[in-house]
């Protein structure tokens, strides 16, 4: 009996490992290998000390009501996680908040009971959230033109790709659009660490660990920048969803973000904690570090930043991504839309006729709402629901793992339920034919199981204990995500269930 149990456990673990690798975009580098020990470059650190010490907060007696002004995208469950309290206590202190509140309106004054935890970081903020994402405030920015106007080495730098090469600002656009992260932000990071826009001299480390992430599988500027974007997103969405409450520095020091912090600032704290010793870290996250570089390039971010997530945000009505009357399996609960780790914004569905195989499906994925195709790439299509032709604004839905030959042309107008492509294993690593869908709003990836959860014909997503697990619930029926695609994981579109 014991041997049988061990075999079952081994098989289960194997299936989980296979499943966790089943939905990775093509451009992702291989899994991280061992870190190397050679030195990586650090940005210049002035000899003078910081102009002022970064502020910190004093401890509070347990349950103290503190003043808090809601920031763009705040939700009550996440604020409860930040302040080490409960949603019920926040509601008791703020009875004006509606029972069905999703996102808080930016600028909304609140009182929050706080329970002090040690090792808080600084409340000093670097960048507003609306300038972190590739959202509405990036519509007037052309990275290619900007890079060409600068004297630095980046405008002449090229990286080879399977289909041609990318040069200068094209490298920035490639990362910005896939990870939905601000191209201005990426340029500020490259300028701060490598002088990419001001120095004509190509860094000696450019083909190795140019941004300082010392890992054998992340060599060269494109992969270093890919890692940087993914890590910045991990920090941003980890704080946004409440899953990130501490991180460690290279010297073993633990830091907890200040409860009043915003997601963009936490993203930089998290990012630079992976790279720099404490002195370089303190400069990077201070007013004379990355923020000063950003301001020198693009102006004061706190003058230009505006809220990009309004209060009481609601998802538009969406259907399941397969045709009415068809039955598919729910194979992947909330997991990353593009990259690894947070944000857990995507769901996976598989047609039953090709379960366990990689042949192109005969049953198409369909548009979950009326919209227009604004971008297509390797096995992916972006459906823009507001029809303005810009995926940086409003609601958009990403589809991945669609057969390339089945993709509609850019500009194609689709009605809800019309075919958008055939599920396949194309577009990255996939162990079985399926379609991967994720939502963005104003450039921000929306958590599939968050306060504004995925709702597909009344099937509401909830996050599991780990990525790819989770449920869809409609009325009294709960469907668990399972790569096994058994009967209990299947559901039908367009039917009362």
PyMOL commands that set and color helices and strands:
alter all, ss='L'
color gray80, all
select helices_A, chain A and resi 2-20+76-82+87-93+129-131+136-138+143-148+153-156+169-179+183-194+221-241+263-273+278-284+290-298+301-304+352-354+404-406+487-489
alter helices_A, ss='H'
color red, helices_A
select strands_A, chain A and resi 24-25+64-69+109-114+158-160+165-167+247-248+254-255+327-336+344-351+364-366+371-377+380-384+395-400+413-414+419-422+428-429+435-441+444-445+455-456+459-463+470-474+477-480+490-492
alter strands_A, ss='S'
color yellow, strands_A
deselect
rebuild
show_as cartoon
